[in-house]
């Protein structure tokens, strides 16, 4: 089979490179991640479901793959675009090459492209649909790309969410936390479990009443893919959680849903924030944080001033987009970025401590 592959963007840009991963055709919204490491964590993050990832790091694959660096059971991306791809790897703990990993998991990719040029192009033109193929002609791809759905207005959490509830952590832990899985990352659960939390993870469309049967001390609203504004079922659940008065913490999509439940709106960003090097200012402490981010939607600042119950707690220092909020009339807060980030940065891990402290301070449990 030919090693030639093509990348076609929705606006007509066509690039030729080499096929990597599974030979075939795959489409999705193209976006870029600026992380210098952690490609396996990126590919397995459920928030990337339906997206083609352009890695800005020049060399991808050189440290292979390791099973415990997964953020979910398998890759969730639609495809990858890289500059230089390595089938050889040097890390002794790695069990297989990235090529073998991508083939095994059915991920289509393309290499030997000028990713610096491509990133500049996406930054100028905005995120758009794209198609990778090592089996179709450019003319055939022009027809196939029309079938790729727009991310705007797309509900995806119910696809990537767990199908049945499961538990994480020690059943004798001090706190019981109900986590609504909208595409949750494994390291979020590790961070909660390591703070004396016993977590039950519920499918995306689980009702508040069903979760409440377990009598959790607090609720966690997870990250995930898709457009938050069309997730009526999740917005309803978050509203009911807030009405209960129980401590609530949301990350990424969970942040957007908390905002929507509080009466704010969201919008689709021009090209989104994705990488491990985004500067955020904590407006409460005045301190800066380097953060890991992955989102194509954001909370609108237009209604903030009109809503006396919402306070902005974090801002992105590059573009002043809202990175965190808290509700003044509820024990609830959220951030747009990923404090659990693995391999890092770890500047924002304190947010898990704040959540646990909020649960304890709610007089819902007796501390040890």
Helices and strands as residue ranges (DSSP letters): E 4-9, E 14-21, E 25-33, H 39-43, G 46-48, E 51-55, E 59-60, G 67-69, E 79-81, E 84-85, H 98-104, E 108-111, H 115-125, E 128-133, H 138-144, G 145-147, H 157-160, E 166-168, E 175-180, H 186-193, E 197-202, H 208-212, E 218-221, G 228-230, H 232-244, E 247-251, H 253-261, E 266-282, E 288-299, G 304-306, E 310-316, E 322-327, E 332-335, H 350-361
